[in-house]
Amino acid sequence: MLRKLSVIAAAAGLLVAGAAGPALANGGALEAKDVHWSFEGPFGKFDQAQLQRGFKVYREVCSACHSLKLVAFRNLGDKGAPFYSEKYPNSNDNPWVKAIAKDYEVNDIDSETGDAIKRPATSADHFPSPFANEAAARASNGGALPPDMSLLAKAREAGPDYIYSLVTGYAEPPKGLTVPTGGHYNPYFPGDLTSAWHGDHKSVPKGGFIAMAPPLKADLVTFDDGTKSTLDQQAKDVSAFLMWAAEPKLEERKQTGFAVLIYLVLLSGLLYASYKTVWRNESH
């Protein structure tokens, strides 16, 4: 079933290099949409249900083209992760993590023969790449190289807002814009459309051409918790999941920072009190 969905979304993923163009540095994309996230702010936390839905979108759609090579299966069971459970403080013992890992195969070497083999993944393994190498990845995507998604949400300026805007932002190209073969117009994708624009040179449209076809659509993924699978919901959920993948210790970092601030406030008060005590009887 997963493979069937992957085939349906063969070009699935985010931020593939633009098919039209070398001149992406000029920029000209629309500003990313402002989306409210549960993990925003000093006390924000990941919504575990949302992370689970986002992981399902990644697994059934995005993983057909995009790797997640810096994430190990056991990370899915860490504190703050999609499948964390207090019953399993050691994520390697988490049954959900083990079940997910077994759905994948990873490359290995037969210890007896030395031959290259495939084996079911364990919680200690990292997510395997969908392609054997870069050449195979480009050959399957019209020459474009699908980026690894491990740090995608931190690598883009607007982070999850950008990812959400991109996957929901595909639009019909304006009249006068020539879209190259294999390209798709997206006003949120950075590019330079000057050479493809045949209208007033002062009104060149925003955006660029992206090799990836629209990866998401309503009801493409069925959510286990009964949440309605709209395009908007899928986009939000996978963007949140990719934010977690890029910064899995976000909650821990915020808690540590808050504790440090409290410590500094108390230390400042103690130092001030000490100063007043030491210099109480001294003239200034």
Residue frames relative to the residue before (quaternion, step in Angstrom):
aa qw qx qy qz dx dy dz
M 1.0000 0.0000 0.0000 0.0000 0.00 0.00 0.00
L 0.6596 0.5110 -0.3097 0.4559 3.56 0.97 -0.92
R 0.6536 0.5116 -0.3154 0.4600 3.53 0.99 -0.82
K 0.6160 0.5496 -0.3482 0.4441 3.57 1.04 -0.76
L 0.6750 0.4768 -0.2953 0.4793 3.55 0.93 -0.90
S 0.6239 0.5467 -0.3431 0.4407 3.54 1.06 -0.72
V 0.6403 0.5150 -0.3225 0.4698 3.56 1.04 -0.77
I 0.6171 0.5451 -0.3440 0.4514 3.56 1.01 -0.83
A 0.7751 0.2647 -0.1437 0.5554 3.54 1.04 -0.81
A 0.0271 0.8691 -0.4935 0.0207 3.53 0.98 0.90
A 0.7363 0.3653 -0.2353 0.5186 3.56 1.04 -0.66
A 0.3227 0.8043 -0.4651 0.1804 3.55 1.27 0.22
G 0.5270 0.6206 -0.4940 0.3051 3.48 -1.25 0.54
L 0.4588 -0.6958 0.4912 0.2533 3.47 -1.27 -0.08
L 0.8855 0.1736 -0.0771 0.4241 3.47 -1.31 0.50
V 0.2088 0.7669 -0.5739 0.1971 3.57 0.95 0.81
A 0.6064 -0.5687 0.3972 0.3887 3.57 -1.05 0.64
G 0.5645 -0.6494 0.3947 0.3222 3.57 -0.91 0.89
A 0.4656 -0.6955 0.4728 0.2756 3.54 -0.93 0.91
A 0.7409 0.4260 -0.2455 0.4575 3.57 0.99 -0.61
G 0.9430 0.1887 -0.0325 0.2724 3.26 0.65 -0.21
P 0.4235 -0.7012 0.5172 0.2480 3.43 -0.94 0.83
A 0.7293 0.4667 -0.2460 0.4357 3.58 1.00 -0.77
L 0.1505 0.8019 -0.5605 0.1417 3.56 0.42 1.22
A 0.5495 0.6617 -0.3882 0.3309 3.56 1.16 -0.45
N 0.5813 0.6081 -0.3801 0.3844 3.60 1.10 -0.57
G 0.2640 -0.7775 0.5273 0.2187 3.58 1.06 -0.64
G 0.2572 0.7572 -0.5723 0.1814 3.55 -1.20 0.12
A 0.4351 0.7010 -0.4583 0.3306 3.55 1.23 0.33
L 0.5805 -0.5516 0.4602 0.3834 3.53 -1.27 0.38
E 0.5611 -0.5840 0.4592 0.3651 3.55 -1.17 0.52
A 0.5565 -0.6346 0.4240 0.3284 3.56 -0.96 0.89
K 0.5546 -0.6119 0.4565 0.3309 3.54 -1.13 0.70
D 0.4082 -0.6988 0.5326 0.2477 3.55 -1.10 0.71
V 0.0256 -0.8184 0.5722 -0.0471 3.56 -0.38 1.26
H 0.3884 -0.6995 0.5440 0.2530 3.59 -1.02 0.76
W 0.0749 -0.7964 0.6001 0.0105 3.56 -0.89 1.01
S 0.5502 -0.6338 0.4340 0.3275 3.56 -1.05 0.74
F 0.7022 0.4762 -0.2622 0.4598 3.58 1.16 -0.59
E 0.4514 0.6849 -0.4587 0.3418 3.60 1.21 0.21
G 0.7681 0.3866 -0.2660 0.4357 3.54 -1.25 0.39
P 0.6920 -0.5129 0.3233 0.3918 3.58 -1.28 0.32
F 0.7649 0.3272 -0.1888 0.5217 3.59 1.14 -0.51
G 0.3875 0.7519 -0.4587 0.2722 3.58 1.27 0.21
K 0.1044 -0.7808 0.6144 0.0445 3.54 -1.18 0.68
F 0.5601 -0.5766 0.4680 0.3670 3.52 -1.25 0.42
D 0.3740 -0.6722 0.5940 0.2355 3.53 -1.19 0.71
Q 0.3723 -0.7741 0.4598 0.2253 3.59 -0.29 1.23
A 0.6329 0.5254 -0.3399 0.4559 3.61 0.98 -0.76
Q 0.6473 0.5085 -0.3155 0.4721 3.57 1.03 -0.78
L 0.6387 0.5235 -0.3295 0.4577 3.58 0.99 -0.78
Q 0.6415 0.5169 -0.3266 0.4633 3.58 1.01 -0.76
R 0.6509 0.4888 -0.3183 0.4860 3.58 0.99 -0.80
G 0.6557 0.5187 -0.3143 0.4497 3.58 0.96 -0.83
F 0.6231 0.5263 -0.3409 0.4675 3.55 1.05 -0.72
K 0.6440 0.5180 -0.3325 0.4542 3.58 0.98 -0.77
V 0.6230 0.5179 -0.3420 0.4762 3.60 1.03 -0.72
Y 0.6494 0.5047 -0.3258 0.4663 3.57 0.92 -0.86
R 0.7019 0.4958 -0.2840 0.4253 3.58 0.77 -1.04
E 0.7670 0.3900 -0.2067 0.4657 3.57 0.87 -0.92
V 0.7685 0.3100 -0.1747 0.5318 3.59 1.17 -0.38
C 0.7899 0.3886 -0.2075 0.4266 3.55 0.35 -1.28
S 0.6479 0.5603 -0.3322 0.3949 3.59 0.99 -0.78
A 0.4863 0.6516 -0.4439 0.3768 3.62 1.23 -0.11
C 0.8034 0.2175 -0.1029 0.5447 3.58 1.14 -0.63
H 0.7759 0.3700 -0.1659 0.4833 3.58 1.06 -0.73
S 0.3474 -0.7353 0.5496 0.1912 3.54 -0.95 0.93
L 0.1893 -0.7293 0.6446 0.1293 3.53 -1.39 0.22
K 0.0585 0.9059 -0.4184 0.0293 3.49 1.12 0.90
L 0.6790 0.4845 -0.3100 0.4562 3.63 1.13 -0.40
V 0.6396 0.5019 -0.3168 0.4886 3.57 1.30 -0.03
A 0.2364 -0.7538 0.5985 0.1330 3.57 -0.86 1.00
F 0.6253 -0.5476 0.3870 0.3992 3.58 -1.12 0.54
R 0.6336 0.5507 -0.3432 0.4212 3.60 0.98 -0.77
N 0.5689 0.6092 -0.3813 0.3998 3.59 1.17 -0.54
L 0.5806 0.6008 -0.3670 0.4091 3.58 1.17 -0.53
G 0.7315 0.4018 -0.2263 0.5022 3.57 1.23 -0.45
D 0.4409 0.6917 -0.4624 0.3367 3.59 1.26 0.16
K 0.6664 -0.4954 0.3656 0.4204 3.55 -1.25 0.33
G 0.7910 0.2495 -0.2144 0.5159 3.58 -0.80 1.02
A 0.5767 0.6074 -0.3560 0.4144 3.58 1.33 -0.11
P 0.7341 -0.4544 0.2758 0.4226 3.60 -1.24 0.28
F 0.8199 0.2170 -0.0952 0.5211 3.60 0.93 -0.83
Y 0.2523 0.7830 -0.5257 0.2167 3.57 1.11 0.65
S 0.0236 0.7734 -0.6328 0.0286 3.55 -1.10 0.82
E 0.5091 -0.6591 0.4636 0.3024 3.57 -0.92 0.92
K 0.5888 0.5896 -0.3669 0.4136 3.59 1.16 -0.49
Y 0.7767 0.2613 -0.1261 0.5591 3.56 1.18 -0.55
P 0.1166 -0.8258 0.5493 0.0514 3.60 0.32 1.22
N 0.6708 0.3749 -0.2748 0.5779 3.57 1.21 -0.49
S 0.3665 -0.7852 0.4559 0.2033 3.56 -0.29 1.27
N 0.5664 0.5988 -0.3887 0.4118 3.59 1.19 -0.38
D 0.6759 0.4767 -0.2832 0.4854 3.57 1.23 -0.42
N 0.4798 0.6925 -0.4235 0.3330 3.57 1.29 -0.21
P 0.4080 -0.7484 0.4613 0.2462 3.65 -0.56 1.09
W 0.6190 0.5335 -0.3569 0.4526 3.60 1.07 -0.60
V 0.6329 0.5248 -0.3218 0.4695 3.56 1.03 -0.82
K 0.6558 0.5131 -0.3094 0.4592 3.59 0.91 -0.91
A 0.6641 0.5093 -0.3072 0.4530 3.59 0.94 -0.89
I 0.6460 0.5104 -0.3216 0.4677 3.58 0.98 -0.79
A 0.6539 0.5301 -0.3159 0.4377 3.57 0.90 -0.92
K 0.6624 0.5330 -0.3096 0.4257 3.59 0.96 -0.83
D 0.5903 0.5755 -0.3663 0.4314 3.58 1.24 -0.33
Y 0.7026 0.4273 -0.2450 0.5136 3.58 1.28 -0.29
E 0.2334 -0.7269 0.6221 0.1734 3.51 -1.33 0.39
V 0.1378 -0.7914 0.5925 0.0602 3.55 -1.03 0.81
N 0.5600 -0.6008 0.4565 0.3422 3.55 -1.24 0.48
D 0.0716 0.7842 -0.6123 0.0703 3.55 -1.07 0.75
I 0.3956 -0.6855 0.5551 0.2559 3.56 -1.35 0.03
D 0.4382 -0.6790 0.5233 0.2704 3.56 -0.87 0.94
S 0.4196 -0.7504 0.4562 0.2297 3.57 -0.58 1.16
E 0.6912 0.4735 -0.2814 0.4679 3.59 1.17 -0.47
T 0.7949 0.2988 -0.1473 0.5071 3.57 0.88 -0.92
G 0.4030 -0.7208 0.4723 0.3083 3.57 1.18 -0.51
D 0.4791 0.6765 -0.4319 0.3553 3.57 1.29 0.11
A 0.5109 -0.6118 0.5047 0.3317 3.54 -1.24 0.54
I 0.0015 0.8062 -0.5896 0.0490 3.57 -0.83 1.01
K 0.3531 -0.6641 0.6026 0.2670 3.50 -1.39 0.06
R 0.0069 0.7921 -0.6102 0.0081 3.56 -1.03 0.74
P 0.6064 -0.5374 0.4162 0.4126 3.59 -1.19 0.38
A 0.4854 -0.6790 0.4696 0.2878 3.58 -0.94 0.86
T 0.2563 -0.7222 0.6169 0.1792 3.54 -1.28 0.42
S 0.7016 -0.4653 0.3193 0.4352 3.58 -1.25 0.16
A 0.6352 0.5487 -0.3279 0.4335 3.60 1.18 -0.46
D 0.6087 0.5795 -0.3497 0.4140 3.60 1.21 -0.40
H 0.4343 -0.6520 0.5507 0.2882 3.53 -1.33 0.36
F 0.6364 -0.5076 0.4009 0.4202 3.56 -1.24 0.38
P 0.3792 -0.7425 0.5017 0.2307 3.61 -0.75 0.98
S 0.5229 -0.6157 0.4855 0.3343 3.55 -1.22 0.51
P 0.4887 -0.6688 0.4648 0.3127 3.62 -1.02 0.67
F 0.7512 0.3127 -0.1865 0.5506 3.59 1.25 -0.28
A 0.5804 -0.6154 0.4165 0.3331 3.55 -1.15 0.67
N 0.7954 -0.0851 0.0955 0.5924 3.57 1.06 -0.75
E 0.7275 -0.4348 0.2978 0.4393 3.58 -1.31 0.09
A 0.6341 0.5422 -0.3382 0.4353 3.58 0.97 -0.82
A 0.6590 0.5000 -0.3029 0.4733 3.57 0.97 -0.84
A 0.6328 0.5346 -0.3274 0.4545 3.57 1.05 -0.78
R 0.6804 0.4787 -0.2916 0.4720 3.59 0.92 -0.88
A 0.6384 0.5413 -0.3266 0.4391 3.56 0.99 -0.81
S 0.7082 0.4528 -0.2552 0.4777 3.58 1.09 -0.69
N 0.7631 0.3380 -0.1784 0.5211 3.58 1.25 -0.24
G 0.6405 -0.5865 0.3234 0.3757 3.55 1.00 0.85
G 0.7330 -0.4125 0.2360 0.4868 3.57 1.10 0.60
A 0.6219 0.5342 -0.3449 0.4572 3.58 1.23 -0.32
L 0.3225 -0.7483 0.5504 0.1821 3.57 -1.08 0.73
P 0.3226 -0.7514 0.5392 0.2015 3.62 -0.47 1.13
P 0.3830 -0.7493 0.4840 0.2399 3.63 -0.63 1.00
D 0.5477 -0.5656 0.4940 0.3689 3.51 -1.27 0.45
M 0.3702 -0.7782 0.4746 0.1794 3.57 -0.93 0.90
S 0.3766 0.7707 -0.4663 0.2160 3.60 1.22 -0.08
L 0.8147 0.1743 -0.0591 0.5499 3.58 0.88 -0.96
L 0.2791 0.8211 -0.4713 0.1609 3.56 1.26 0.24
A 0.6897 0.4993 -0.2907 0.4365 3.58 0.87 -0.91
K 0.6909 0.4266 -0.2798 0.5122 3.60 1.20 -0.39
A 0.6323 0.5610 -0.3252 0.4240 3.56 1.20 -0.50
R 0.6947 0.4282 -0.2662 0.5131 3.58 1.18 -0.49
E 0.6199 -0.6145 0.3452 0.3449 3.54 -0.94 0.95
A 0.7802 0.3119 -0.1744 0.5135 3.60 0.82 -0.90
G 0.4285 -0.7570 0.4255 0.2498 3.56 1.28 0.27
P 0.8453 -0.0828 0.0734 0.5226 3.59 -0.85 -0.92
D 0.5663 0.5807 -0.3902 0.4357 3.61 1.14 -0.51
Y 0.6622 0.5082 -0.3030 0.4597 3.56 0.99 -0.86
I 0.6493 0.5157 -0.3226 0.4565 3.58 0.91 -0.91
Y 0.6530 0.5075 -0.3067 0.4712 3.57 0.92 -0.91
S 0.6706 0.5069 -0.3032 0.4488 3.58 0.86 -0.94
L 0.6571 0.5292 -0.3187 0.4319 3.56 0.94 -0.86
V 0.7445 0.4252 -0.2516 0.4491 3.60 0.71 -1.03
T 0.7106 0.3959 -0.2642 0.5183 3.60 1.21 -0.33
G 0.6522 0.6015 -0.2791 0.3673 3.58 1.28 -0.23
Y 0.3706 0.7236 -0.5108 0.2797 3.61 1.18 0.14
A 0.0000 0.8111 -0.5825 0.0521 3.57 -0.92 0.91
E 0.5919 -0.5336 0.4548 0.3976 3.53 -1.30 0.30
P 0.4686 -0.6825 0.4680 0.3092 3.61 -0.79 0.92
P 0.5106 -0.6480 0.4637 0.3231 3.60 -0.96 0.78
K 0.6108 -0.5536 0.4166 0.3834 3.56 -1.19 0.57
G 0.7363 0.3649 -0.2917 0.4894 3.54 -0.83 1.03
L 0.6511 0.4765 -0.3134 0.5008 3.57 1.31 -0.10
T 0.2300 -0.7818 0.5696 0.1067 3.58 -0.68 1.12
V 0.2062 -0.7932 0.5660 0.0894 3.56 -0.53 1.21
P 0.4108 -0.7277 0.4861 0.2558 3.64 -0.69 0.98
T 0.6375 -0.5208 0.4036 0.3993 3.54 -1.24 0.43
G 0.8062 0.2287 -0.1920 0.5108 3.55 -0.82 1.00
G 0.6377 0.5257 -0.3300 0.4561 3.57 1.26 -0.03
H 0.1622 -0.7640 0.6170 0.0963 3.55 -1.25 0.41
Y 0.4046 -0.7271 0.5033 0.2329 3.55 -0.87 0.98
N 0.0938 0.7689 -0.6269 0.0841 3.55 -0.93 0.98
P 0.3684 -0.7707 0.4758 0.2095 3.61 -0.50 1.16
Y 0.6716 0.4864 -0.3059 0.4677 3.62 1.22 -0.23
F 0.5929 0.5535 -0.3640 0.4578 3.55 1.30 -0.06
P 0.4337 -0.7239 0.4616 0.2735 3.64 -0.67 1.00
G 0.2617 0.7562 -0.5664 0.1972 3.53 -0.94 0.89
D 0.3510 -0.6882 0.5829 0.2516 3.54 -1.34 -0.07
L 0.1416 -0.8430 0.5180 0.0299 3.58 -0.29 1.30
T 0.3151 0.7979 -0.4763 0.1927 3.57 1.26 0.11
S 0.7209 0.4596 -0.2639 0.4466 3.58 0.78 -0.98
A 0.7026 0.4416 -0.2639 0.4917 3.60 1.20 -0.44
W 0.6099 0.5701 -0.3349 0.4369 3.57 1.32 -0.12
H 0.1347 -0.8152 0.5624 0.0323 3.56 -0.82 1.04
G 0.5475 0.5886 -0.4097 0.4312 3.53 1.19 0.51
D 0.7892 -0.2377 0.2202 0.5216 3.55 -1.22 -0.57
H 0.4519 -0.7198 0.4551 0.2656 3.58 -0.69 1.06
K 0.6252 0.5364 -0.3391 0.4543 3.59 1.23 -0.30
S 0.7466 0.3648 -0.2062 0.5167 3.59 1.22 -0.26
V 0.1372 0.7951 -0.5711 0.1511 3.57 0.93 0.89
P 0.4599 -0.7112 0.4512 0.2814 3.60 -0.73 0.99
K 0.5306 -0.6104 0.4897 0.3257 3.52 -1.25 0.54
G 0.6802 0.5198 -0.3585 0.3724 3.54 -1.27 0.42
G 0.2715 -0.7507 0.5770 0.1728 3.51 -1.30 -0.38
F 0.5388 -0.5895 0.4834 0.3586 3.55 -1.32 -0.15
I 0.1111 -0.7932 0.5983 0.0232 3.54 -0.86 0.99
A 0.4952 -0.6895 0.4488 0.2792 3.57 -0.96 0.88
M 0.6386 0.5473 -0.3224 0.4345 3.57 1.16 -0.55
A 0.3867 -0.6913 0.5613 0.2397 3.56 -0.90 0.93
P 0.6658 -0.4738 0.3510 0.4572 3.63 -1.14 0.35
P 0.2939 -0.8242 0.4578 0.1575 3.62 -0.39 1.17
L 0.7811 0.3206 -0.1522 0.5137 3.58 1.10 -0.62
K 0.0631 0.7603 -0.6462 0.0205 3.51 -1.26 0.52
A 0.6870 -0.4979 0.3310 0.4131 3.55 -1.19 0.48
D 0.8557 0.1355 -0.1394 0.4796 3.55 -1.07 0.90
L 0.3550 0.7348 -0.5061 0.2791 3.59 1.17 0.37
V 0.7659 0.1809 -0.0870 0.6109 3.55 1.15 -0.75
T 0.2741 -0.7443 0.5856 0.1671 3.57 -1.03 0.80
F 0.2836 -0.7831 0.5331 0.1487 3.57 -0.63 1.13
D 0.4979 -0.7008 0.4360 0.2661 3.55 -0.86 1.02
D 0.6971 0.4720 -0.2871 0.4569 3.61 1.11 -0.56
G 0.6013 -0.6101 0.3420 0.3863 3.58 1.27 0.20
T 0.4128 0.7066 -0.4788 0.3178 3.59 1.25 0.02
K 0.5101 -0.6510 0.4670 0.3129 3.56 -0.97 0.89
S 0.3236 -0.7872 0.5043 0.1458 3.54 -0.74 1.12
T 0.0839 0.7962 -0.5871 0.1198 3.56 0.30 1.29
L 0.6594 -0.4749 0.3865 0.4362 3.57 -1.26 0.24
D 0.6564 0.5245 -0.3093 0.4454 3.57 0.90 -0.94
Q 0.6757 0.5000 -0.2950 0.4543 3.59 0.92 -0.92
Q 0.6459 0.5165 -0.3173 0.4641 3.57 0.93 -0.86
A 0.6653 0.5153 -0.3009 0.4488 3.56 0.94 -0.92
K 0.6588 0.4985 -0.3087 0.4714 3.58 0.95 -0.83
D 0.6855 0.5068 -0.2926 0.4331 3.55 0.87 -0.97
V 0.6943 0.4515 -0.2973 0.4751 3.60 0.85 -0.87
S 0.6046 0.5428 -0.3585 0.4598 3.62 1.10 -0.58
A 0.6500 0.5028 -0.3104 0.4778 3.59 1.01 -0.82
F 0.6404 0.5221 -0.3245 0.4604 3.58 0.99 -0.83
L 0.6775 0.4832 -0.2990 0.4670 3.59 0.93 -0.83
M 0.5869 0.5385 -0.3701 0.4781 3.58 1.18 -0.49
W 0.6365 0.5078 -0.3269 0.4798 3.57 0.99 -0.79
A 0.6488 0.5304 -0.3228 0.4399 3.59 0.90 -0.92
A 0.6943 0.4737 -0.2667 0.4717 3.56 1.03 -0.81
E 0.8019 0.0859 -0.0302 0.5904 3.59 1.10 -0.64
P 0.0580 -0.8569 0.5120 0.0124 3.61 0.48 1.18
K 0.7034 0.4376 -0.2620 0.4950 3.61 1.18 -0.46
L 0.2408 0.8171 -0.4977 0.1631 3.58 1.22 0.38
E 0.6874 0.4761 -0.2919 0.4644 3.60 0.81 -0.96
E 0.6495 0.5139 -0.3131 0.4649 3.57 0.96 -0.85
R 0.6383 0.5292 -0.3240 0.4556 3.57 1.01 -0.82
K 0.6639 0.5004 -0.3072 0.4631 3.58 0.93 -0.86
Q 0.6531 0.5110 -0.3159 0.4611 3.60 0.96 -0.83
T 0.6499 0.5089 -0.3117 0.4707 3.56 1.01 -0.82
G 0.6510 0.5254 -0.3097 0.4519 3.56 0.97 -0.86
F 0.6455 0.5156 -0.3175 0.4656 3.57 1.01 -0.83
A 0.6479 0.5155 -0.3114 0.4664 3.58 1.00 -0.85
V 0.6424 0.5223 -0.3172 0.4625 3.58 1.00 -0.80
L 0.6421 0.5218 -0.3268 0.4566 3.59 0.98 -0.80
I 0.6381 0.5148 -0.3237 0.4722 3.58 0.98 -0.83
Y 0.6421 0.5273 -0.3159 0.4581 3.55 0.98 -0.89
L 0.6768 0.4985 -0.2992 0.4517 3.58 0.89 -0.90
V 0.6262 0.5266 -0.3359 0.4666 3.58 1.05 -0.75
L 0.6718 0.4878 -0.2944 0.4733 3.59 0.90 -0.93
L 0.6497 0.5146 -0.3188 0.4598 3.57 0.97 -0.83
S 0.6353 0.5271 -0.3290 0.4587 3.58 1.00 -0.80
G 0.6499 0.5108 -0.3121 0.4683 3.57 1.00 -0.84
L 0.6549 0.5140 -0.3071 0.4611 3.57 0.98 -0.86
L 0.6569 0.5074 -0.3064 0.4660 3.58 0.96 -0.85
Y 0.6452 0.5137 -0.3231 0.4641 3.58 1.01 -0.80
A 0.6543 0.5089 -0.3091 0.4662 3.58 0.97 -0.89
S 0.6400 0.5223 -0.3179 0.4653 3.58 1.02 -0.81
Y 0.6314 0.5415 -0.3192 0.4540 3.55 1.02 -0.86
K 0.6734 0.4954 -0.2956 0.4622 3.57 0.90 -0.96
T 0.6604 0.5138 -0.3094 0.4518 3.57 1.01 -0.81
V 0.6847 0.4990 -0.2886 0.4460 3.58 0.86 -0.98
W 0.7931 0.3185 -0.1472 0.4979 3.60 0.90 -0.89
R 0.2862 0.8047 -0.4867 0.1833 3.58 1.28 0.29
N 0.8021 0.3034 -0.1401 0.4949 3.60 0.81 -0.96
E 0.5557 0.5933 -0.3958 0.4272 3.54 1.22 0.32
S 0.3986 -0.6932 0.5406 0.2614 3.55 -1.05 0.78
H 0.2608 -0.7713 0.5652 0.1330 3.55 -1.13 0.66
